[in-house]
Amino acid sequence: MKIIKAKDYEDMSRKAANIISAQVILKPDCVLGLATGSTPIGAYKQLAAWYEKGDVDFAEVSTYNLDEYRGLSHDDPQSYHYFMRENFFDHINIDLNNTHVPDGSNPDAAAACSEYDKIVADAGYPDLQLLGIGNNGHIGFNEPDDHFSKGTHCVDLTESTIQANSRLFDSIDDVPRQAYTMGTQTIMYARMIPVVANGEAKAQAVHDMCYGPVTPECPASILQLHTNCVVVADEAALSLCE
């Protein structure tokens, strides 16, 4: 794993955006795997700014998001469909028909997950899969477990993840308890994986991802086995990796 140290959140966001924009410039019709959460927002803002300047063009890009809460409609302000439009898609020239997020509004988990697996496979899997990392080492919504997941599946969110995500909701009681997420195996099919992390709260997870044993108890540790994984993190998130 290659580690790129950033000074702070803004520097991390700019460095991550550089990696993503380079992929789009080199292959204008590339397949991007995208992530939600607070960490990637800065990179999305930087990419949108470069689009406005004419430096990067998303007209031919297709995107596949990692996950979505189960039970939320696409226009629910807490859904990841909504998040991606609000924070990225509405600010660039991407064709919304080429953007894909698991269908959390479909109550049939097996159907929703198998359908998403099919469209990701038909796209040839991401050229680049952007990841964040949870405080407990989760990637996507692949929580600590006794095995690594394969395809898209429905997960019960852990209390630590529900607690971490509650800041985005009016009440912790409003946080969905389940989500559909791309599996670990699907994530590993991506040809390049940049991981973004910032803040002291992520330090242990980043250390375990990069230097701990490869174990499903820290799902991100599987990335040690990927041939092209780049960790972009600020000094605080890398504080235990010195």
C-alpha positions as CSV (number, residue, x, y, z in Angstrom):
1,M,0.0,0.0,0.0
2,K,1.2,3.5,-0.9
3,I,0.7,6.1,1.8
4,I,0.4,9.8,0.8
5,K,0.6,12.1,3.9
6,A,-1.5,15.3,3.7
7,K,-1.1,18.3,6.0
8,D,-4.8,18.7,6.8
9,Y,-8.3,17.9,5.4
10,E,-8.1,20.4,2.6
11,D,-4.7,19.1,1.5
12,M,-6.0,15.5,1.7
13,S,-9.0,16.4,-0.4
14,R,-6.9,18.1,-3.1
15,K,-4.5,15.2,-3.3
16,A,-7.4,12.7,-3.6
17,A,-9.1,14.9,-6.2
18,N,-5.8,14.9,-8.2
19,I,-5.8,11.1,-8.3
20,I,-9.5,11.0,-9.5
21,S,-9.1,13.7,-12.0
22,A,-6.0,12.0,-13.5
23,Q,-8.1,8.9,-14.0
24,V,-10.8,10.8,-15.8
25,I,-8.4,12.7,-18.0
26,L,-6.5,9.5,-19.0
27,K,-9.7,7.6,-19.7
28,P,-12.7,10.0,-20.3
29,D,-15.2,7.1,-20.3
30,C,-13.8,5.5,-17.1
31,V,-15.9,3.8,-14.5
32,L,-15.6,5.4,-11.1
33,G,-16.7,3.8,-7.8
34,L,-17.7,6.5,-5.4
35,A,-18.1,6.8,-1.6
36,T,-20.3,8.9,0.7
37,G,-19.8,10.3,4.1
38,S,-18.2,13.5,5.3
39,T,-14.6,12.6,4.3
40,P,-14.9,12.6,0.5
41,I,-17.0,15.8,0.3
42,G,-13.8,18.0,0.0
43,A,-12.5,16.0,-2.9
44,Y,-15.9,16.3,-4.7
45,K,-15.9,20.0,-4.2
46,Q,-12.4,20.3,-5.6
47,L,-13.4,18.2,-8.6
48,A,-16.4,20.4,-9.2
49,A,-14.2,23.5,-9.0
50,W,-11.8,22.0,-11.6
51,Y,-14.8,21.1,-13.8
52,E,-16.0,24.8,-13.6
53,K,-12.5,25.9,-14.8
54,G,-12.7,23.5,-17.7
55,D,-9.9,21.3,-16.4
56,V,-11.8,18.0,-16.2
57,D,-14.8,16.7,-18.1
58,F,-17.3,14.1,-16.7
59,A,-19.5,13.8,-19.8
60,E,-18.5,10.2,-20.5
61,V,-17.9,9.0,-17.0
62,S,-20.1,6.4,-15.3
63,T,-20.3,6.0,-11.5
64,Y,-21.3,3.2,-9.1
65,N,-21.7,4.0,-5.4
66,L,-20.7,1.6,-2.7
67,D,-23.9,1.6,-0.6
68,E,-27.3,2.9,0.3
69,Y,-29.5,2.8,3.4
70,R,-32.3,0.3,3.2
71,G,-35.7,1.8,3.3
72,L,-35.0,5.3,2.1
73,S,-36.5,6.7,-1.1
74,H,-34.1,8.2,-3.7
75,D,-35.3,11.8,-2.9
76,D,-35.0,11.4,0.9
77,P,-32.5,14.0,2.0
78,Q,-30.6,11.3,4.0
79,S,-30.3,8.9,1.1
80,Y,-27.1,8.5,-0.7
81,H,-28.8,9.1,-4.0
82,Y,-29.6,12.6,-2.7
83,F,-26.2,13.0,-1.1
84,M,-24.4,12.4,-4.4
85,R,-26.5,14.9,-6.3
86,E,-26.2,17.5,-3.6
87,N,-22.5,17.1,-3.1
88,F,-21.2,16.2,-6.6
89,F,-23.4,15.3,-9.5
90,D,-25.4,18.5,-9.6
91,H,-22.2,20.5,-9.9
92,I,-20.6,18.7,-12.8
93,N,-21.6,17.7,-16.4
94,I,-22.2,14.0,-15.7
95,D,-25.1,12.2,-17.3
96,L,-27.4,11.2,-14.4
97,N,-28.4,8.1,-16.4
98,N,-24.8,7.0,-16.0
99,T,-24.8,7.3,-12.2
100,H,-25.8,4.3,-10.1
101,V,-26.5,3.7,-6.4
102,P,-28.0,0.6,-4.8
103,D,-31.8,0.8,-4.7
104,G,-32.5,1.2,-1.0
105,S,-36.1,1.8,-1.8
106,N,-36.5,-1.8,-2.9
107,P,-37.7,-3.8,0.1
108,D,-36.6,-7.1,-1.6
109,A,-33.0,-7.2,-0.5
110,A,-32.1,-10.2,-2.6
111,A,-33.4,-8.6,-5.8
112,A,-31.9,-5.2,-5.1
113,C,-28.5,-6.7,-4.3
114,S,-28.3,-9.2,-7.3
115,E,-29.5,-6.4,-9.7
116,Y,-26.7,-4.1,-8.4
117,D,-24.1,-6.9,-8.7
118,K,-25.1,-7.4,-12.3
119,I,-24.8,-3.8,-13.4
120,V,-21.4,-3.4,-11.7
121,A,-20.2,-6.5,-13.4
122,D,-21.6,-5.5,-16.8
123,A,-19.7,-2.2,-16.4
124,G,-16.5,-4.2,-16.0
125,Y,-15.9,-3.1,-12.4
126,P,-14.5,0.3,-11.5
127,D,-11.3,1.6,-12.9
128,L,-11.0,3.5,-9.7
129,Q,-12.9,2.9,-6.4
130,L,-12.8,5.7,-3.9
131,L,-13.1,4.5,-0.3
132,G,-13.4,6.1,3.1
133,I,-12.8,4.1,6.3
134,G,-15.0,3.8,9.4
135,N,-13.8,4.1,12.9
136,N,-14.2,0.4,13.2
137,G,-12.4,-0.4,10.0
138,H,-15.4,-0.8,7.8
139,I,-15.3,-0.1,4.1
140,G,-18.6,0.7,2.3
141,F,-20.9,-0.8,4.9
142,N,-18.9,-4.0,5.3
143,E,-18.8,-4.2,9.0
144,P,-16.4,-6.2,11.2
145,D,-17.3,-9.9,10.8
146,D,-16.0,-13.4,10.9
147,H,-15.6,-13.5,7.1
148,F,-15.0,-11.2,4.1
149,S,-18.1,-10.5,2.1
150,K,-18.4,-11.2,-1.6
151,G,-21.2,-9.5,-3.6
152,T,-23.7,-6.8,-2.8
153,H,-25.6,-7.7,0.3
154,C,-27.9,-6.4,3.1
155,V,-26.1,-5.6,6.4
156,D,-27.1,-4.8,9.9
157,L,-25.2,-1.7,10.9
158,T,-23.2,-1.8,14.1
159,E,-24.0,0.5,17.0
160,S,-20.7,2.3,16.4
161,T,-21.6,3.0,12.8
162,I,-25.1,4.1,13.7
163,Q,-23.7,6.4,16.4
164,A,-21.1,7.9,13.9
165,N,-23.8,8.5,11.3
166,S,-26.3,10.0,13.7
167,R,-24.7,13.4,13.4
168,L,-26.3,13.6,9.9
169,F,-29.8,12.9,11.2
170,D,-32.2,14.8,13.5
171,S,-32.1,12.0,16.0
172,I,-30.2,8.7,16.4
173,D,-33.6,7.0,16.2
174,D,-33.9,8.2,12.6
175,V,-30.7,6.4,11.4
176,P,-31.6,3.3,9.4
177,R,-30.5,0.0,10.9
178,Q,-29.7,-1.7,7.6
179,A,-28.0,-0.9,4.3
180,Y,-27.2,-2.5,1.0
181,T,-23.5,-2.5,0.3
182,M,-21.0,-3.7,-2.3
183,G,-19.2,-6.7,-1.0
184,T,-15.5,-6.7,-0.2
185,Q,-14.7,-9.0,-3.1
186,T,-16.4,-6.6,-5.5
187,I,-14.4,-3.7,-4.1
188,M,-11.2,-5.6,-4.6
189,Y,-12.0,-6.0,-8.4
190,A,-11.4,-2.3,-8.8
191,R,-8.2,-1.6,-10.7
192,M,-7.1,1.3,-8.4
193,I,-8.3,2.0,-4.8
194,P,-7.6,5.4,-3.2
195,V,-8.7,5.5,0.5
196,V,-9.2,8.9,2.2
197,A,-9.0,9.4,5.9
198,N,-8.7,12.4,8.2
199,G,-8.7,13.1,11.9
200,E,-7.4,11.4,15.1
201,A,-10.6,9.3,15.4
202,K,-9.5,7.4,12.3
203,A,-5.9,6.8,13.5
204,Q,-6.4,3.3,14.9
205,A,-8.4,2.1,11.9
206,V,-5.9,3.5,9.5
207,H,-3.0,1.8,11.4
208,D,-4.9,-1.5,11.4
209,M,-5.7,-1.2,7.7
210,C,-2.1,-0.6,6.7
211,Y,-0.1,-2.6,9.3
212,G,-2.5,-4.9,11.2
213,P,-3.3,-8.6,10.4
214,V,-5.5,-9.2,7.4
215,T,-8.7,-10.1,9.1
216,P,-12.4,-9.5,8.5
217,E,-12.5,-8.1,12.0
218,C,-11.0,-5.0,10.3
219,P,-12.5,-5.2,6.8
220,A,-10.2,-2.5,5.4
221,S,-7.2,-4.7,6.1
222,I,-8.0,-6.7,3.0
223,L,-6.7,-3.8,1.0
224,Q,-3.1,-4.8,1.9
225,L,-3.6,-7.5,-0.7
226,H,-4.6,-5.1,-3.5
227,T,-2.0,-4.4,-6.1
228,N,-2.8,-0.6,-6.4
229,C,-4.2,0.8,-3.2
230,V,-3.2,4.4,-2.2
231,V,-4.0,5.8,1.2
232,V,-4.4,9.6,1.3
233,A,-4.6,10.7,4.9
234,D,-3.8,13.7,7.1
235,E,-1.2,13.8,9.8
236,A,-3.8,13.1,12.6
237,A,-5.1,10.0,10.8
238,L,-1.6,8.7,10.3
239,S,-0.4,9.5,13.8
240,L,-0.2,5.8,14.8
241,C,1.6,4.9,11.6
242,E,4.9,6.7,12.4
